[in-house]
């Protein structure tokens, strides 16, 4: 299975993440579990729907596990 998008770019497909991603402490934040993640803070504050973030995490993990070199 070949996929055009890399797991590190997935957040770009979630427009509601855009205004929050620059609030992350770490430049390489995955937005899945890090402390001081702007997106996780927005989910906790109700600014981003928890269901959307769950979808993001599921897709992130699936994309991360694709072997691109098969």
WOCORDA-V994633 format. One line per field, one symbol per residue. ss: DSSP state (H for helix, E for strand, L for the rest). burial: b if it has 24 or more other ideal C-beta (glycine too) atoms within 12 Angstrom, else e. Layout:
ss: ???
burial: ???
//
This chain:
ss: LLLLLLHHHHHHHLHHHLLLHHHLLLLLLLLLLLLLLHHHHHHHLLLLLHHHHHHHHHHHHHHHLLLLLL
burial: eeeeeebeebbeebebbeebbeebeeeebbbbeeeebbbbbbbeeeebeeebbeebbebbeebeeeeeee
//
